[in-house]
Amino acid sequence: MDINHAAELAAKRANDLGQIVRTEDGKKVKTMMEQDAPKLKQAMQTGDMSALKQTFDSLMQTEEGARLIGSIQQIMKNADGK
């Protein structure tokens, strides 16, 4: 799936994604990401995919992050009609 298609699906499922982010797992992941906010912002601005991957790999190693990403993946699959 390319980035434009993913963005389109995310826009279609914004309410569902918003609900996931407001869960306990979502709140914990948000707190973790806020700790790395300056690094993430810099990585986004410069297109440093290595730094972004490292952050998401770290999140996936937590129970909360893995559940949250799994829920998002399921929503995206459902939105794509699969």
Sequence and secondary structure as in RCSB ss.txt:
>XXXX:A:sequence
MDINHAAELAAKRANDLGQIVRTEDGKKVKTMMEQDAPKLKQAMQTGDMSALKQTFDSLMQTEEGARLIGSIQQI
MKNADGK
>XXXX:A:secstr
  HHHHHHHHHHTHHHHHHHHTSHHHHHHHHHHHHTHHHHHHHHHHT HHHHHHHHHHHHTSHHHHHHHHHHHHH
HHHHTT 
